[in-house]
Amino acid sequence: MKTRPDKISLWLAVGAICLVVSSYSLRAAPLPRLKVSDNHRFLVTADGQPFFWLGDTAWELFHRLNREEAEIYLRNRADRRFTVIQAVVLAELDGLKDPNPYGHRPLEKNDPTKPNEDYFKHVDWIVAKANALGLYIGLLPTWGNQWHKTNAIFTAGNAEVYGEWLGKRYQDAGLVWILGGDRSVENDRHREILRAMARGLRKGDGGAHLITLHPSGGNGSALWFHNEDWLDFNMRQNGHIAEFGATYSQTRKDYKRMPTKPVIDGEPIYEDHPVSFDPKNLGHSVAADVRRPLYWDLFGGAFGHTYGHHSVWQMWSPKHTPKNFPLMPWFEAINQPGAAQMQYARALLESRPFLTRIPADDLLATNSIPTAMPGTGRYHFSATRDSNGSYAMVYAPVGRTFSVRMDKIAGAKVKAWWFNPRNGQATAIGTFANRGEHEFTPPDHGEMLDWVLVLDDESRKFPPPGTPAVSAK
């Protein structure tokens, strides 16, 4: 797809105007610190308020976008109620040699102990702008190619120095540290580099920020570091494979690990990504493909979710070499439907008690709906509920009749709703006696027409799903 130069100029002109009229100050009040909840399942703010991680993968944000472009992107994500932007300081796409839009490289002579102040001033600006818009940064100190290969720039010694420097520089910013960067931990050298970087970050920021690790495709941080104190929560990369439902069970597997730690899918299949990296035979993913792992992960125990778009992660435009067949430039891709639909899951879960939510596939009467059984790919039905029984939810990825066991829901009467994941609208079904099994048929039938059934203890008088609850806790 080609984009005319005049169209690009128009976008940048709009961005420049936005900068002039912006009411947001880079010295806005700091975002609340984040910590792990008391039950070790969720993230909360310093005062205990639930925090919904709705992330976006913007890996090349610092490397490829100038300030006008970065503000266009960040405002778009803030408007869509994202809460975390995952971005990399030492970027994947020739990030050491290819300068940022202002001609600056991140390190002097590729030495991690000699950061380039001019490069980091641009990083500072973007981090501050994101925070001013209410967005945390999921900050990767480096992509994995800089520590994984034998001749990589990082050693355990300089990784700790670099980590401490970063920690001090951003100790007051609203962020979460994400180590790793899409590489497997294969030997002791890898382990020691990552541990050293974590030590440096902790020393530099005084423990002000949480730390996790972004793993290679199909893996999770728990595989290598689950029992280490520096790893505050687990992150998975469930990946971009053709069998869209094949990895949802891995999130649940990490959820069950001991000691208990929160878990999130930090990189599921991107919207408009070549399925299994094979666009010729399998095409590109669509919005329905990114909605399914959103609900599978959340209902399987994840404390939040990360979305991604194939053009946005690489901030691709015609002035860059495309990687793996992007369909459109980033400034068009930010308006794709899947990105806007992520916020509806956030609104849904925030409209009911948040910190007591647990996986609950036992709600499903699986003898009547074989598609609800594990291992059924895109036809997997999934359920979650309040541990106190005040509500339950079932995700139906296709418009097919299914049955629910009602004994997990408290109250003599149950109020039922259909919640539409495509537009965030809720429709009341009715109120009925709470007994036995109950059969439900989604309003629409179709392979890409997913729905969420919401069942409430009628006595709790919850608002319609997707609207603010009386108590988020």
Secondary structure, DSSP 8 states (H G I E B T S, - for coil): ----HHHHHHHHHHHHHHHHH----TT------EEE-TTSSSEEETTS-EE-EEEEE-TTHHHH--HHHHHHHHHHHHHTT--EEEEEEE-TTTTTTS--TTS--SBGGG-TTSB-HHHHHHHHHHHHHHHHTT-EEEEEEE-THHHHSTT-S--HHHHHHHHHHHHHHTTTSSEEEEEE-S----SHHHHHHHHHHHHHHHHHHTT-S-EEEE-STT-BTHHHHTT-TT--SEEE-----SSTTTTHHHHHHHHT-SS---EEES----BT-BGGG-HHHH-B--HHHHHHHHHHHHHTT-SEEEE-BHHHHTT--TTS--SS--SS-HHHHTT-HHHHHHHHHHHHHHTS--TTEEE-GGGB-TTT-GGGSTT-GGG--EEEEETTSSEEEEEESSS--EEEEGGGS-SSEEEEEEE-TTT--EEEEEEEE--SEEEE--SS-STT--EEEEEEEGGG---STTS--S---
